[in-house]
Amino acid sequence: MRGNYKQFSKNFKKIFNFAKKLVENHKQNLDGGEESRDYIDEFLRQASIDKKANKMDSTFDMDQLVTSITNLFIGGTETTSTTLRWAFIFMIENPDILKKCQSEIDEYIESANISTEMIQMTDKPFLPYLQATILEIQRCANIATLGGSTMHRNLQATTLAGYNIPKDTYIAANFFSVHVDGRSFPDPDKFDPTRFLSEDFKSVQRHPAYIPFSIGKKSCPGEALANMELFLFISNFIRRYNFYVPNQKSQINSKSFYTTSLTRAPYDYQISFINRNDNNNNNNNKIPVAA
């Protein structure tokens, strides 16, 4: 096995074993009350009900629970946090785009006379440039290089583009190649949110080759949740803070990454946040963050 695959297997086992410990802890501390603390409690309760009823076809078993927790963590936590780490890098590398996003938010808030401190999902349709920027972050971050490591298998031998594919071959979609294909995205190495905007820049246009969550029946079931999280996190960070590199040792480079984890991730870096309302640029208000 190649090194990357070995590392992937090692990381996967760590998460899987962590999920097993969570389940064991919940089993030991599951009380007799009717109210469940979380997903694991509810699953264990249903498993107990099925066992008492001698339900032979029940899918509520411990292997299924541990696998579900592992999938939820990989698909719903690590991917979103990694995308956010990429987002800060792209904003630092493209300060003009950051300012455009901030200006759009400021103008919208002023024109709509919004008093709430947090940007909500109901505000999303009125922020097309910000939406396009988030789409471009996901395209350039390209975290699920091989379909999020989701493998498929052909049930019979076939031929594709002149290549023979034997039965039971493991197949993965190469999302990375799709997102950097110049035929679909001209000048693909350039961070350009306008590629996702209409000609008048007033609405978002999804590109058919934009597939960070895959497509069809096998697409990511957490797409809606991930998009909501990214919009709320990024929009509220951008509204409140400017970002900068605190020292020369913390090199920010979107071309530097590793793929030995479950996703394509940037190397660790340090940035600082400064409140946009701080007109004096006071160092005491700068918040250092390791990402």
C-alpha positions as CSV (number, residue, x, y, z in Angstrom):
1,M,0.0,0.0,0.0
2,R,1.2,3.5,-0.7
3,G,2.0,5.9,2.1
4,N,-1.1,8.1,1.7
5,Y,-3.5,5.1,1.8
6,K,-1.7,3.8,4.9
7,Q,-2.1,7.1,6.6
8,F,-5.8,7.3,5.6
9,S,-6.4,3.9,7.0
10,K,-4.6,4.8,10.2
11,N,-6.7,8.0,10.6
12,F,-9.9,6.2,9.8
13,K,-9.2,3.6,12.5
14,K,-8.5,6.4,15.1
15,I,-11.9,7.9,14.4
16,F,-13.6,4.5,14.4
17,N,-12.1,3.5,17.7
18,F,-13.1,6.9,19.2
19,A,-16.7,6.3,18.1
20,K,-16.6,2.8,19.8
21,K,-15.4,4.5,23.0
22,L,-18.3,7.0,22.8
23,V,-20.8,4.2,22.4
24,E,-19.4,2.2,25.3
25,N,-19.5,5.3,27.5
26,H,-23.1,6.0,26.6
27,K,-24.1,2.3,27.3
28,Q,-22.6,2.6,30.8
29,N,-24.3,5.9,31.5
30,L,-27.6,5.4,29.8
31,D,-30.3,6.2,32.4
32,G,-33.8,4.7,32.6
33,G,-35.5,8.0,31.7
34,E,-37.4,8.5,28.5
35,E,-35.5,11.6,27.4
36,S,-32.4,10.9,25.3
37,R,-29.3,13.1,25.6
38,D,-28.3,12.7,22.0
39,Y,-28.3,10.5,18.8
40,I,-26.4,7.7,20.5
41,D,-28.8,7.5,23.4
42,E,-31.8,7.3,21.0
43,F,-30.1,4.6,18.9
44,L,-29.3,2.5,22.0
45,R,-32.9,2.8,23.2
46,Q,-34.3,1.6,19.9
47,A,-31.7,-1.2,19.8
48,S,-32.9,-2.3,23.2
49,I,-36.6,-2.2,22.1
50,D,-35.8,-4.3,19.0
51,K,-33.8,-6.8,21.0
52,K,-36.6,-7.3,23.6
53,A,-39.1,-7.7,20.7
54,N,-36.8,-10.3,19.1
55,K,-36.8,-8.3,15.9
56,M,-34.4,-10.3,13.8
57,D,-34.2,-7.8,10.9
58,S,-33.4,-4.8,13.0
59,T,-30.6,-2.6,11.7
60,F,-30.1,-1.1,15.2
61,D,-26.9,-2.9,16.1
62,M,-23.6,-1.7,17.5
63,D,-21.6,-2.0,14.3
64,Q,-24.2,0.2,12.5
65,L,-24.1,2.7,15.3
66,V,-20.3,3.0,15.4
67,T,-20.2,3.2,11.6
68,S,-22.8,6.0,11.6
69,I,-20.9,8.0,14.1
70,T,-17.7,7.7,12.1
71,N,-19.4,8.8,8.9
72,L,-21.1,11.7,10.7
73,F,-17.8,12.9,12.0
74,I,-15.9,12.5,8.7
75,G,-18.6,14.0,6.6
76,G,-20.0,16.6,8.9
77,T,-17.2,17.9,11.0
78,E,-13.7,17.5,9.5
79,T,-14.9,18.6,6.1
80,T,-16.5,21.9,7.2
81,S,-13.6,22.8,9.5
82,T,-11.1,22.2,6.8
83,T,-13.1,24.3,4.3
84,L,-13.1,27.1,6.9
85,R,-9.3,26.9,7.2
86,W,-9.0,27.3,3.5
87,A,-11.5,30.2,3.5
88,F,-9.2,32.3,5.8
89,I,-6.2,31.6,3.5
90,F,-8.1,32.7,0.4
91,M,-9.3,35.9,2.1
92,I,-5.8,36.8,3.3
93,E,-4.4,36.1,-0.2
94,N,-7.2,38.1,-1.9
95,P,-7.8,41.2,0.3
96,D,-9.7,43.0,-2.5
97,I,-12.2,40.2,-2.6
98,L,-12.6,40.3,1.2
99,K,-13.3,44.0,1.0
100,K,-15.9,43.4,-1.7
101,C,-17.7,40.9,0.5
102,Q,-17.5,43.2,3.5
103,S,-18.9,46.1,1.4
104,E,-21.8,44.0,0.1
105,I,-22.7,43.0,3.7
106,D,-22.4,46.6,5.0
107,E,-24.5,48.0,2.2
108,Y,-27.2,45.3,2.6
109,I,-27.4,45.8,6.4
110,E,-27.7,49.6,6.0
111,S,-30.3,49.4,3.2
112,A,-32.4,46.8,4.9
113,N,-32.0,48.5,8.3
114,I,-31.1,45.2,10.0
115,S,-30.7,45.4,13.7
116,T,-29.7,41.8,14.5
117,E,-26.1,41.2,15.3
118,M,-25.9,37.9,13.4
119,I,-26.4,37.4,9.7
120,Q,-29.1,34.8,9.2
121,M,-29.9,32.4,6.4
122,T,-32.8,34.7,5.4
123,D,-30.1,37.3,4.4
124,K,-28.4,34.9,2.0
125,P,-30.4,35.7,-1.2
126,F,-29.3,39.4,-0.8
127,L,-25.6,38.6,-0.7
128,P,-24.8,37.2,-4.2
129,Y,-21.1,38.1,-4.2
130,L,-20.5,36.5,-0.8
131,Q,-22.3,33.4,-2.0
132,A,-20.1,33.3,-5.1
133,T,-17.0,33.7,-3.0
134,I,-18.0,30.7,-0.8
135,L,-18.6,28.6,-4.0
136,E,-15.1,29.7,-5.2
137,I,-13.6,28.8,-1.9
138,Q,-15.0,25.3,-2.2
139,R,-13.9,24.9,-5.8
140,C,-10.3,26.1,-5.0
141,A,-10.1,24.2,-1.7
142,N,-11.1,21.0,-3.5
143,I,-11.1,19.1,-0.2
144,A,-12.8,15.9,-1.5
145,T,-10.2,15.2,-4.1
146,L,-11.4,11.7,-4.8
147,G,-15.1,12.0,-4.0
148,G,-14.5,12.2,-0.3
149,S,-12.7,8.8,-0.6
150,T,-16.1,7.2,-1.3
151,M,-15.4,4.2,-3.4
152,H,-17.8,2.4,-5.8
153,R,-17.4,-1.0,-7.5
154,N,-18.6,-2.2,-10.9
155,L,-20.6,-5.4,-10.7
156,Q,-19.5,-6.6,-14.2
157,A,-16.6,-6.0,-16.5
158,T,-16.9,-3.1,-18.9
159,T,-15.0,-0.8,-21.2
160,L,-14.8,3.0,-20.9
161,A,-13.0,5.2,-23.4
162,G,-11.1,2.2,-24.7
163,Y,-10.0,1.1,-21.2
164,N,-11.0,-2.3,-19.9
165,I,-12.3,-2.2,-16.4
166,P,-12.5,-5.7,-14.8
167,K,-15.3,-6.7,-12.5
168,D,-15.1,-5.6,-8.9
169,T,-12.7,-2.7,-9.7
170,Y,-12.9,0.1,-7.0
171,I,-13.8,3.4,-8.7
172,A,-13.7,6.9,-7.3
173,A,-14.6,10.2,-9.0
174,N,-11.7,12.6,-9.4
175,F,-13.3,15.8,-8.2
176,F,-10.0,17.6,-8.2
177,S,-9.5,17.3,-11.9
178,V,-13.0,18.5,-12.6
179,H,-12.5,21.7,-10.6
180,V,-9.2,22.6,-12.1
181,D,-10.2,21.8,-15.7
182,G,-9.6,25.0,-17.8
183,R,-12.3,23.9,-20.2
184,S,-15.0,24.4,-17.5
185,F,-13.2,27.0,-15.4
186,P,-10.9,29.3,-17.5
187,D,-7.7,30.3,-15.6
188,P,-8.6,27.7,-12.9
189,D,-5.7,28.7,-10.6
190,K,-7.1,32.2,-10.2
191,F,-9.4,32.8,-7.3
192,D,-12.4,34.5,-9.0
193,P,-15.9,34.5,-7.5
194,T,-17.3,36.2,-10.5
195,R,-17.2,32.9,-12.4
196,F,-20.3,32.0,-10.3
197,L,-22.2,35.3,-11.0
198,S,-24.6,36.3,-13.7
199,E,-23.6,38.9,-16.2
200,D,-25.1,41.7,-14.2
201,F,-23.5,40.3,-11.0
202,K,-26.8,40.3,-9.2
203,S,-27.5,36.6,-8.9
204,V,-25.6,33.4,-8.4
205,Q,-25.2,30.8,-11.2
206,R,-24.2,27.3,-10.3
207,H,-21.8,25.8,-12.8
208,P,-22.6,22.3,-14.0
209,A,-18.9,21.2,-13.4
210,Y,-19.1,22.4,-9.8
211,I,-19.5,19.2,-7.8
212,P,-17.8,19.4,-4.4
213,F,-20.7,17.3,-2.9
214,S,-20.8,14.9,-5.9
215,I,-24.0,14.5,-8.0
216,G,-26.9,12.2,-8.3
217,K,-28.2,9.7,-5.8
218,K,-24.8,9.2,-4.3
219,S,-24.3,12.9,-3.5
220,C,-23.4,14.0,0.0
221,P,-26.5,13.9,2.2
222,G,-25.1,16.7,4.4
223,E,-24.8,19.2,1.5
224,A,-27.6,21.5,2.8
225,L,-26.2,21.5,6.3
226,A,-22.6,22.1,5.2
227,N,-23.7,25.0,3.0
228,M,-25.7,26.6,5.8
229,E,-22.7,26.2,8.2
230,L,-20.2,27.7,5.8
231,F,-22.5,30.7,5.0
232,L,-23.2,31.5,8.6
233,F,-19.6,31.1,9.8
234,I,-17.9,32.9,6.9
235,S,-20.5,35.8,6.6
236,N,-20.4,36.6,10.3
237,F,-16.6,36.4,10.5
238,I,-16.2,38.6,7.5
239,R,-18.7,41.1,8.8
240,R,-16.9,41.6,12.1
241,Y,-13.2,41.0,11.4
242,N,-10.3,41.7,9.2
243,F,-7.6,39.1,9.0
244,Y,-3.8,39.4,8.9
245,V,-0.7,37.4,9.3
246,P,0.9,38.1,12.7
247,N,4.5,37.2,11.8
248,Q,6.7,36.1,9.0
249,K,7.0,32.6,10.4
250,S,3.4,31.9,9.7
251,Q,3.4,31.5,6.0
252,I,0.1,31.6,4.2
253,N,0.1,29.7,0.9
254,S,-2.9,28.2,-0.8
255,K,-0.6,26.1,-3.0
256,S,0.8,24.3,0.1
257,F,-1.3,21.4,1.3
258,Y,-1.3,17.8,2.3
259,T,-3.6,14.9,1.5
260,T,-2.6,12.3,4.0
261,S,-5.7,13.0,6.1
262,L,-9.3,12.3,5.1
263,T,-9.3,15.5,3.0
264,R,-7.1,17.9,1.1
265,A,-6.1,20.2,3.9
266,P,-3.8,23.3,4.3
267,Y,-0.8,23.1,6.6
268,D,-1.2,24.6,10.0
269,Y,-0.9,28.4,10.1
270,Q,-1.4,31.4,12.4
271,I,-3.6,34.4,11.7
272,S,-5.0,37.2,13.8
273,F,-8.5,38.7,13.8
274,I,-9.0,42.4,14.4
275,N,-12.4,43.9,15.0
276,R,-13.5,46.1,12.0
277,N,-15.0,48.6,14.5
278,D,-11.7,49.2,16.1
279,N,-10.7,52.5,14.3
280,N,-7.4,52.8,16.3
281,N,-6.2,49.3,15.1
282,N,-5.3,48.6,18.7
283,N,-3.0,45.6,19.2
284,N,-4.9,44.7,22.4
285,N,-8.0,43.9,20.3
286,K,-6.1,41.6,17.9
287,I,-7.1,37.9,18.4
288,P,-4.4,35.4,17.4
289,V,-5.7,32.1,16.1
290,A,-4.0,28.9,15.1
291,A,-5.7,27.1,12.2
